C-alpha cells in the first residue's frame, strides 16, 4: 500500500506545482489572443511594443498578425509572438507616453531661463 501512495503523491505534487500553473498561463494567453483587436498595443516576445494593424485568419494555415512597430514599419508574425496585451487607453487620456517625453525638455528650458 505504501508503494502505491508515494508515487501517487509525487505525481499529484508534480501536477499541482509544475504543470497546473503552466496550463493556466497557456489558457490565459489563448483567451487574450482571442480577444485581440486591431488597434491594440502589444508587447512581443522579442521585447518590442507594437500596434496591431491586421489579423488574418485562414482555415488551413496558421493565423497571421501584422504589427506596426514604428510609423510605416510593419512586421508579420504569429499569435505566439505576442507576449502580452497592453491595456487600452483613450486618445484624450492625460499622461500618455508622447506627452511625458516632452515634459523633461520643458522643465530644462524653464530652469535655464531662470538662471
N, C-alpha and C positions, 0 to 999 in steps of 0.2 A: 504494500500500500504506500509506503514511504517513497518507493522508487517511482511511483506514478505522480505523486503530489509535487515533488521537487521539480521535475521537468515541466509539468503543467504550470507551476508557479513562475518558472523562468520565462516560459512563453508568454504568459499574461503580463509579466513585468516588462518584457521586451515590447509588447504591443502598446501598452499604455505610456511608456517612457519614450520610445523612439518612433514607432510607426504612427500612432494616432495624431500627434502634432503635425507630422508631415502631411498626412491625409487631409487634415483640417485646413492647412495652408494651401494645398492644391485646390481644394473645393472653393476657398475664398478667392483665389486667383481666377478660377474659371468663372465665378459669379461676377467678379469685377470686369473681366474681359467681355462678358456677355452684355454688360450694361454700358460699355464704351460707346461714345457717340462722337460724331465729327465735331471738332472744336475743343475737345477735352485736351488738357495738358497732361502729359505722362512723363514718367521717368523711365528710361530704358535700362536694360540690364547692363549696358555699357557705361551708364552714368550720365547720359545726355538727357536734357529736358527738351521735349518736342511737343508739337501740337498735331493732333490727328486731323488729316485733311481728307482721307478716303478710307473706307472699309469695304474691301471686296471679298465677297464670299462666293465660292463655287461649289458645285456638287461633288465632283470627283477629285478636287485639288484642295490643298490647304488654304486657309484664309490668308489674305494679304492686307496689310495696313500700310498706308502711305503717311509718313510722318514728316512734318516740316520743322527742321532744326534751326533754320535761320530764314529770313525773308528770301524766298526764291530757291531755297535749297531743300529738296525733298528726298527722303530715303524710303525705300520699300523694305518691309520686314514682316515677320510673322507675329501672331499674338504672344508667342513665348518670349519675344524680345522686350515686352513691356513688363517692367518690374512693379510699378505702382502707378496709380492714377491720382493726380493732384486734385484737391477739392476745387470745385468751380467757384470763380469769383465774378461778380458783375463788373462791367466796364466802369461804372461810376464809383466803385468802392474805393475809399481812400486807402493809402498805404500800399499801392501797387508797386511792384519791383522797379518799373521805369521811373516812377516819381522818387523813389528812395535813392536812386543813383545820382540824381541831380542835387539832392539836399546837401551833401558834404561840400560840393563846389560853391554853393550859395553861402554856406557858413564860412568857408575860407575867404571868399570875397568880402563878406561883412567884417571879418576880423582884420583883413588887410586895410580896409577903408578906415577903420578906427585908429590904426597905428600911425 
